[in-house]
């Protein structure tokens, strides 16, 4: 392998320097997890050499095993490697915070001005594009995951389980894991998965955290117990406060409980958990409507940071509609709902890193994907395809099958899918053009 950089080992960055980088990353991390991971690789492995490629990929493989946003967890892990717990907290929080504030602002604009013709026209064009984006996610994950008939079969079964039988998403995940556990024993070659760290690795020169560096922290049961105990306190205290303030049935309490469960089921990224959120938020709790859910996904796609931050939109709209502080404080209620959802969604991600990273450090060079995870990822393809069909139904037949078919929305959806899949246009550009076309079309019809 040829040297790409010089042989001089960079100095360990101080905390302030790392803090500035994590803040910058939180503001520019567009492009979903693949784009975010690519930015971190370019900045941290190639340019700054804070971590070697092998250690970077080792950390990434662990984050890929976890439920939750893998790019945010990777940033937390690397921050922890550099500066311990405070480094991990800074990296993980700053990865989320800019997108949270931006999405809260966009959510407020949405609920306040959605009735205006201009805003309505913009979202009329965006909705078909969002459906195409979900279809693209199905294709992208499917091409990476479904490598043999067994995995195709799991994907089809998960789709049919949701579409025909209406099985809950947690049951789909459990059944897929059991299928992978069984399949991994009888046919391990079919469920071996594919790690990120396979293949040749480039040599970018000496790094602060190198291949030869020892484990960053020694695993101990006492440290693990402290992390888990602190995590339990950070989860339980806010939930108990919400229960005493509003009761178990209060929307905020139910949001805290539900999104805790959702945080442990986000294998495969945000698109995988959206059907579960949709089942609960739209059909069970009625925190928002199906069209609002589609609009929220569009807003989430336009912000930096992890796409799972779209759940903050659910919290904002749900809190805004519940108006627990009275009609004059509806915006505050929305902000409170978004904060509750964000807290309970991301807290487990930090616990996974701070509790599991010392164990992972002890397995340097040995991390592999498991058969159950491979099967879950295959099932996620069927889940996301079911979500795409559901979004398509609400976009193309906004009044239900008894109503009129929206031909304009169909054309927009096809064009957006072609732009994404055939011409490889970015999600942001497709959303921007779709919004403009929807606005022009709506205004032309109105006038």
N, C-alpha and C positions, 0 to 999 in steps of 0.2 A: 504494500500500500504506500502511496506517495504522501509526503507531508504537504498538507494544504496551507498550514500556517507555520510560523517560526517555532523554535524549540523552547522559547522562553515561557515559563509557567506564570500565568497572571496571579496577582495577589488576591487574597480573599476579599471580596467587596465588603465595605462596612455596611451597617444596617441601613443608614440613610440612603446610600447609593442603591441598595436593593429595593428599599421602599419606593424610591422614585421610579425604578423600572417596573415594579408590580403595579403602581398606579397608572403608568403609561400603558402597560399591557391591558389593564381593565378598560381603558378608553379606546383601544384600537383593535380589540380582539373580535373582529367580525369574521364571518365565514364558517360558523359552526365549529364543532370539535376538531374536525380535520384541519381547518384553517388556523385555529387557535394553537393546536399542537405544532403545526408547521412554523408559526411565528416564534413559539418558544424554542423550537429546535434551532432555527436560524439565529436567534438572539443569544441563547444561553449556551448552545453547543458550538456553533460555527464562529460567531462573532466575538462574544465575551469570554467563551471557554470557562464558564463557571462550573460546568459539569461535562464529563466525557459522554460520548454518544452511547457507549455500552451501559453506563449507569443511568442515563436518561431513559433508554429503552427498557431497562430493568424496572425502573419506577413506573413507566407507562404500562408495562404488562400487568403490574399489580393493580393499577388504577382501572385498567380494562376489566378486571375481575369483579370490581365493586359495582353495586348499584349507585346511581348518582352521576353527576356531570364529570366525566373523566378528565377533561382539560382543567377544570377548576381544582380537582383533586391532585392532578399532576403538579400544578403550580404550588399547591399547599405542600406537597411532598418535597419539592425542590427548595422551597422557602425554608422548610424544616431542616433539610440537609445543610443549608447555608448558615442559618442562625437559630436553630432550635425552635422551640414552640412559638416564640414571638415572631420568628421569620415565617413559619407556616401560617400563623394567624394573619400576618400582614399580607402575604401572597394570596391566601384564600379569600379574605374579606375584600381586598381591593379588586380582585377579579370579578366580584359580584356587585360591589357598591355602585360604580358608575351606571351600570345597566339598570340597577334597581331605581335610582333616582330618575333616570331618563324615562323608564317605563311608567313610574308613578305619574310623572308629568304628562306623558302621552295618554295615560288612562284618564286623567282628569280632563284633558282636552276632549277625549272621546266621549265621556259621559255628559260633558257640558254642552258640546257643540255637535253631537252626532246627528241631531235633527236638522241641521242646516243643509241646504241642497248641495253646497260645495263639498262638505265633509261626507255626506251620504254618497255623492257621486264618486269620490275617491275610493271609499270602501266597496262600492259596487264593482269597481274594476279590480280591486285587490282580491276579493273573495275567490274568483276563479283561479287566480294565480296561486293562492294558498293551497287549493286543491291539487294543482299541478306540482307544487313543492313537496307535498306529502307523497304523491306518486313517485317523484324523483327519489325521495328518501327510501321508499319501498324498493325501487330498482337498485339503488346504490348499495343498500345493505344486503339485498338479496344476491347480487352478483358477487359480493365479498364473502357471503356466508354459505349459500346453498350449493355446496360442492358435490353432492351425491344424492341419490334418490331417497335415502333415509332422512336427510335434512329437509328435502323438498316435502316429504310426507309429513314431517312435524309442522312445517309452515302451513301446509294445506289444512291439517287437522286443527291448528290453532285458529285459522280463519273461519272454518266451518263451526267450530265451537262457539265463537263469538257471533257470527252472522246468523246461524240457524238456531243454535241452542241458547244463545244469550248467556254463556258461562261468564262468571266474573273473572276479571283479569288476574287476580292473585291465584285462582285455581288453574288458569292457563299456565302461569309460570311454574307452579308446583308440578303439574303433570309433565311439562316439558323437562323439568329438572330430573324427575323420576325416569322419564324415557332416556335421557342422556346418561343417567347413572347405570341403567340396565344396558343400554347400547354400548357404553364404554367398556363393559365387562365382556360382552359377547362379540362385539365387533369394534375394537378400539380404533382401528384405522379410519372408520367412518366418523368418529367423534373426537379426533385428535385436535381439531381447531387449528388456528393459524396465529402464531404470535407475531408481534411487531418486530421482534428482535432477530428474526431469521434473515439469513443472507449476509452478504459482505457489509462490513461497517467501515465507514471512512475514518481516517485519522486526521483530526483537525489540530493536533498538537497537544501538549500537556494542558491539563485542565485543573482547576481548583479541586474539584471532586473527581478524582481519576479512577481508572479501572483498578488500580492497585491500592486505592485507599481502603482502609479497614472499615468495618461497620461503623456507621455514624453514631449509633447508640446500642448498648447492650440490652437485650431483652431481659426483663425481670417481671415476675408475677406481681410484685408490689407496684411497679410503675403502671402496669396494665390495670390493676385494680384502681389506682388513683385516677387514671384517665376515665375509666368507665364510671366510677363514682361521681366524678365531676360532671361528666356528660349526663348522667341520670338527674343530677341536681338541676343543671341548666335546662333540661327538658321538663322536669316535673314542676319546678317552682312556677314558671310562667303558666303552665296548664292549670295548676291549683289556683293561682290568682284569677285566671279567667273563669274557673268554675265558681269561686266564691263571689266574683263580681256579677256574672250574668247567668250562672247555672250551667248544667251540663248541656242543655239543648240550645244554648245561645250560639249564634252563628260563629263567633270568634272561637269558642271552645270546640265546636265541631270542626272548624277549619284546622285548629291545632292538632286534634286527634287524627283527622283524616289524612292531612298532609304528612304527618309522621309515618303513617302506614305507607303512603305513596312513596316516601323517600327511600324505603327499603325495597321498592319494586321497580325502580327505574333502570333495570338492565336493558341495555340497548339504546339509552339516551332518552331525550325528552319525547320523541315521537312515540316511543314504546309505552310510556306512562299516560299519554294524553287520552287514549280510550278509557282507561280506568278513571281518570279525572273527569272525563266527559260523563261517564255513567253516574258518578256521584254528584258532581257540581251542577249538571244540567237536569238530569232525570230524577235524582233523589232529593238533593237539598234545594234545587231551584235557585242557586245563587246567581245564575245568569242563563241566557238563552243560547241555543245552538248557533245562530248567526253571530252573537256576541263572542262566542268561543272562537269562531273562525277569525273574527276581527282581532281578537287578542293574540292569536298565533301570528297574524300578519305584523302586529306591533312588535311582538317578540323577535321576529325575524329582522326587524330594522334596527335593533339595538345591539351594542357589543355585549360580550360576556356570554355565559351559558344560556342556551335556548330555554332551559327549564325555568328561567326567570319569568317566562310567560305565566307561570302559576301565580305570580304576584298580581297580574291583571285579574285573574279569577278572584283573588282576595279583595282587590280594590272594588271591583264591580259588586261583589257579594256584600261587602261592608257598606258600600254606598247605598245599595238598595235596601239593606236592613235598617239603616239610619238609626242606630241605637242611641245616639246623642241628640236626636231631634232633627227636624228638616233643615234647620239653619246650620247644622254642622255635618252635613252629609259628606263633604269632601274630607273632613277629618276622619270620619268613619271609614271612608275608602282607604285612606293612608294607613289607618290602624289595621284594616283587614290585610292590606298588602304586606305590612310589616310582620304580622302574625304568620302568614303563609310562608314568607321568606325565611323567618327564623326556624320554623319547624321543618322546612324542606331542606335547608342546608346544614343544620346542626349535625345530623348523622354523617355527612361527608367529612367534617373535621374529625369526628371521633374515629372513623374508619382509618384515617391517616395517622393520627397520633397514637392510636392503639395498635394498629397493624404494621406501621412502618418499621419499628424495631425488629419485628419478626421477619419482615421482608429483607431487611439489611443482613440478617443472618443467613438468608437463602440466596445471596448474590450469585448469579450465574445459573440458578436452578429453577427459576419461575417458569411455570407452564400453564397453559389454559387447561381447564378441566372439561370433561365430557358433559357434565350438567350445564355448564355455561354455554358450550357450543350449541346444545339443544335449545336452551332458552333463547339464544340469539336467533336461531332458526325460527322459533315460534314468534319472535318479535316481528319478523317479516310479514307473517299472516296477520298479526295484530295491526300493523301500520297500514296494510292494504285495506283492512276492514275500515279503518279510520278514513282513508282516502275515499272509499265508496260512500261513507256516511256524509262526509263533507260535500262530495259531489251531489248527493241527493238534495241536500239543503240549498245548494247553490243553483242547481238546474231546475228544481221544482220548489221554489221558495214557499208556495202555498200547499205543498204536498202533491202527491200524484194526481189528486183531483183537480189541481190548478193547472195553469198554463206552463209549458216548457219554455225556459229562458234560452232562446237561441243565441243571443249576444254573449251570455255567460259561457255557453258551450264553445263558441268560437274563441273566446278569450282563453279558456282553459286549454284548448288544443294548441293555440299559439304559444302560450306560456310553457306548456310541456315540451314543445319542439325547441323553444329557446333554451330550456334547461338541459334537455337530454341530447338533442342533436347538435346544437350550436354552442353548448357549454357556457352559456351566459351565467353571470353571478345571480344569486338570489336577490340581492339588493337592486340590481339593475332591472330585473324582471318585475319586481314589486313596484319600482318607480315608474316604469313605462306603463304597467297595467293601471296604476293609480291615475296617471295622466289621461290614458285612453278612456277609462271609466268616467272621469270627470267631464271630458269633452262630450262623450256620448250622452251622459245624463243631462247636461246643460242643453245640448242640441234638441233632445226630446222635450225638455221642459219649455224651451222657448220656440 
